[in-house]
């Protein structure tokens, strides 16, 4: 790159000047690798986490929530019954106690119902197959 002097003679510019000029004007707003910098967007409603609801073992208590798009969702706050599927037929049985929880052993001590928890019922041990905090009921299958 050449620079015209006031005396109309061309003087070569130093390489450091060219590199600085190139970075400052041509590559403005880009990383050293050439990639673009992207602006951080604000938090959108659909990407925010929901409230943590722990379904306790106790008298049935549910709540209706409004979701995005106006959909209504029934969530459990506490439950004492479980729908058990046995030989293709469903039966509603009361839950006596939470025996173990694979995700966190402290949840079993607090009698909190989560997916995969083993509960003691009138028919025997049962495994919870749904997410009680997301639905208004508790579903399960018998475990021998």
KOLBADREN-531214 format. One record per residue (C-alpha): residue in one letter; x, y, z. Coordinates in Angstrom, 2 decimals. Each point is the difference from the previous one (the first is absolute). Layout:
SITE   residuo        xx        yy        zz
SITE         A         X         Y         Z
...
***
This chain:
SITE   residuo        xx        yy        zz
SITE         X      0.00      0.00      0.00
SITE         X      1.39      3.35     -0.99
SITE         X     -0.61      3.43      1.43
SITE         X      0.19      3.19     -2.10
SITE         X      2.15      2.60      1.64
SITE         X     -0.50      3.75     -0.34
SITE         X      2.85      0.07     -2.51
SITE         X     -1.83     -2.51     -2.28
SITE         X      2.43     -2.78      0.66
SITE         X     -1.24     -3.41      1.14
SITE         X      1.33     -1.17      3.34
SITE         X     -0.56     -3.65      1.05
SITE         X     -1.85     -0.35      3.30
SITE         X      1.39     -2.23      2.74
SITE         X     -1.59     -3.46      0.38
SITE         X     -1.06      0.71      3.61
SITE         X     -2.07      2.96     -1.16
SITE         X     -1.73     -2.14     -2.61
SITE         X     -0.80     -2.69      2.56
SITE         X     -1.36      2.57      2.47
SITE         X     -2.09      1.68     -2.73
SITE         X     -1.34     -3.36     -1.17
SITE         X     -1.01     -1.03      3.54
SITE         X     -1.50      3.33      0.93
SITE         X     -2.14      0.66     -3.09
SITE         X     -0.38     -3.14     -2.10
SITE         X     -0.32     -2.55      2.84
SITE         X     -1.94      2.25      2.39
SITE         X     -2.54     -1.95      2.05
SITE         X      1.67     -3.36     -0.65
SITE         X      2.13     -2.39      2.02
SITE         X      3.69     -0.53     -0.71
SITE         X     -0.96     -3.23     -1.79
SITE         X     -2.39      1.90     -2.30
SITE         X     -3.23     -1.22      1.64
SITE         X     -2.76      2.44      0.86
SITE         X     -0.87      1.14      3.49
SITE         X     -3.67     -0.73      0.73
SITE         X     -2.02      2.21      2.32
SITE         X     -1.46     -1.68      3.05
SITE         X     -3.80     -0.02     -0.12
SITE         X     -2.22      0.60      3.01
SITE         X     -1.78     -2.83      1.79
SITE         X     -3.08     -1.24     -1.83
SITE         X     -3.04     -1.36      1.84
SITE         X      0.21     -3.39     -1.73
SITE         X      3.62     -0.54      1.07
SITE         X     -0.52      0.77      3.70
SITE         X     -0.17     -2.98      2.38
SITE         X     -3.26     -0.78      1.78
SITE         X     -0.58     -0.25      3.75
SITE         X      1.26     -3.12      1.77
SITE         X     -3.01     -1.86      1.38
SITE         X      0.60     -2.82      2.46
SITE         X     -2.97     -2.36      0.23
SITE         X     -0.32     -1.08      3.63
SITE         X     -1.72     -3.12      1.22
SITE         X     -3.26      1.17      1.58
SITE         X     -3.61      0.91     -0.72
SITE         X     -0.63      0.71     -3.69
SITE         X      0.63      3.62     -0.94
SITE         X      0.23      1.24     -3.62
SITE         X      0.34      3.35     -1.71
SITE         X     -0.91      1.20     -3.51
SITE         X      2.67      2.06     -1.77
SITE         X     -0.17      1.99     -3.23
SITE         X      2.75     -0.87     -2.47
SITE         X      1.28      1.74     -3.13
SITE         X     -2.71      0.34     -2.63
SITE         X     -2.76     -0.14      2.62
SITE         X      0.23     -3.75      0.62
SITE         X     -1.11     -1.15      3.44
SITE         X      2.12     -2.48      1.96
SITE         X     -0.99     -1.80      3.21
SITE         X      2.94     -0.50      2.33
SITE         X      0.15     -1.93      3.28
SITE         X      1.12      1.52      3.26
SITE         X     -0.70     -3.10      2.12
SITE         X     -1.42     -3.47     -0.77
SITE         X     -0.92     -3.11      1.97
SITE         X     -1.27     -2.29     -2.77
SITE         X      1.66     -1.70     -2.95
SITE         X     -1.50     -1.53     -3.15
SITE         X      1.61     -3.43     -0.38
SITE         X     -0.14     -1.96     -3.24
SITE         X     -0.25     -3.76      0.67
SITE         X     -0.71     -2.51     -2.79
SITE         X     -1.23      2.75     -2.32
SITE         X     -2.48      1.39      2.54
SITE         X      0.38      3.11      2.13
SITE         X     -0.70      0.16      3.71
SITE         X      0.07      2.98      2.37
SITE         X      1.95     -0.80      3.17
SITE         X      1.12      2.09      2.98
SITE         X      3.71      0.64      0.58
SITE         X      1.32     -0.91      3.46
SITE         X      3.60      1.20     -0.19
SITE         X      2.85      0.93     -2.38
SITE         X      2.66     -2.72      0.29
SITE         X      2.77      1.20     -2.31
SITE         X      0.73      2.58     -2.66
SITE         X      2.76     -0.68     -2.55
SITE         X      0.68      3.67     -0.74
SITE         X      0.48      1.17      3.61
SITE         X     -0.26     -2.03      3.21
SITE         X     -0.95      3.08      2.03
SITE         X     -3.25      0.33     -2.00
SITE         X     -1.09     -3.44      1.25
SITE         X      0.57      1.08      3.61
SITE         X     -2.23      3.04     -0.55
SITE         X     -2.73     -2.13     -1.72
SITE         X      0.24      1.95     -3.27
SITE         X     -1.44     -1.72     -3.10
SITE         X      2.16      0.13     -3.13
SITE         X      0.31     -2.07     -3.17
SITE         X      1.72     -3.33      0.65
SITE         X     -0.69      0.00      3.75
SITE         X     -0.90     -3.32      1.63
SITE         X     -3.08      0.35      2.23
SITE         X     -1.71     -2.38      2.40
SITE         X     -3.68     -0.58     -0.80
SITE         X     -2.82     -2.35      1.07
SITE         X      0.84     -2.33     -2.92
SITE         X      3.77      0.05      0.67
SITE         X      2.93      1.98     -1.35
SITE         X     -0.67      2.23     -3.01
SITE         X      2.20      2.19     -2.20
SITE         X     -1.22      3.45     -1.06
SITE         X      0.13      0.26     -3.81
SITE         X     -1.18      3.58     -0.56
SITE         X      1.05      3.45      1.26
SITE         X     -2.48      0.95      2.76
SITE         X      1.23      3.60      0.13
SITE         X     -0.97      0.47     -3.66
SITE         X     -3.31     -1.90      0.08
SITE         X     -2.96     -0.15      2.32
SITE         X      0.25     -3.74      0.70
SITE         X      2.53     -2.68      0.97
SITE         X      0.39     -3.04     -2.29
SITE         X      1.99     -3.14      0.80
SITE         X      0.71     -3.67     -0.54
SITE         X      0.46     -2.82      2.54
SITE         X      3.55     -1.09      0.78
SITE         X      0.71     -3.51      1.23
***
